[in-house]
């Protein structure tokens, strides 16, 4: 049986709160392979904290690009 350190993982709800998105968006990112995670049971996911931090650093800003330079 796999043993994981709970402090290293977030639920989709916790990851969503950190990123300012919905938990449905987190599940979408998981299914698209844009972030990795562990599927627990039929519908639950655990997302590594490091993945949330990486995605936060790498994601583009929301909205239209600025025309100012």
C-alpha positions as CSV (number, residue, x, y, z in Angstrom):
1,X,0.0,0.0,0.0
2,X,1.3,3.5,-0.9
3,X,2.0,5.8,2.0
4,X,1.9,9.5,1.2
5,X,2.7,12.5,3.4
6,X,-0.5,14.5,3.6
7,X,1.2,17.8,4.1
8,X,2.8,17.4,0.6
9,X,-0.6,17.2,-1.1
10,X,-3.7,19.3,-1.5
11,X,-7.3,18.4,-2.3
12,X,-8.7,20.0,-5.5
13,X,-10.6,22.4,-3.4
14,X,-7.4,23.5,-1.5
15,X,-5.4,23.8,-4.8
16,X,-8.2,25.9,-6.3
17,X,-8.2,28.3,-3.4
18,X,-4.4,28.8,-3.7
19,X,-4.7,29.4,-7.4
20,X,-7.9,31.5,-7.3
21,X,-9.8,29.1,-9.6
22,X,-12.6,26.7,-9.2
23,X,-12.1,23.1,-8.1
24,X,-13.7,22.1,-11.4
25,X,-10.9,24.0,-13.2
26,X,-8.3,22.0,-11.2
27,X,-9.9,18.7,-12.2
28,X,-9.9,19.9,-15.8
29,X,-6.2,20.7,-15.6
30,X,-5.6,17.3,-14.1
31,X,-7.5,15.5,-16.9
32,X,-5.6,17.6,-19.5
33,X,-2.3,16.6,-18.0
34,X,-1.3,20.2,-17.4
35,X,-0.8,19.4,-13.7
36,X,-0.1,16.0,-12.2
37,X,-1.9,14.4,-9.3
38,X,-3.0,11.2,-7.7
39,X,-6.5,9.9,-8.3
40,X,-8.0,8.5,-5.1
41,X,-11.1,6.4,-5.6
42,X,-13.6,7.2,-8.3
43,X,-13.6,11.0,-8.3
44,X,-11.2,12.4,-5.7
45,X,-7.7,13.7,-6.5
46,X,-4.7,14.8,-4.5
47,X,-2.5,17.4,-6.1
48,X,1.2,17.7,-5.0
49,X,1.9,21.1,-3.5
50,X,5.0,21.4,-5.7
51,X,2.7,21.1,-8.8
52,X,0.4,23.9,-7.6
53,X,3.5,26.1,-6.9
54,X,4.9,25.3,-10.4
55,X,1.6,26.0,-12.2
56,X,1.3,29.2,-10.3
57,X,4.7,30.4,-11.5
58,X,4.2,29.3,-15.1
59,X,0.7,30.2,-15.9
60,X,-0.1,33.3,-18.0
61,X,-2.1,36.2,-16.6
62,X,-5.8,36.1,-17.1
63,X,-7.4,38.5,-19.6
64,X,-6.5,40.4,-22.7
65,X,-2.8,41.2,-23.2
66,X,-1.8,44.8,-22.5
67,X,-1.1,47.0,-25.5
68,X,1.2,49.2,-23.5
69,X,4.9,48.6,-23.6
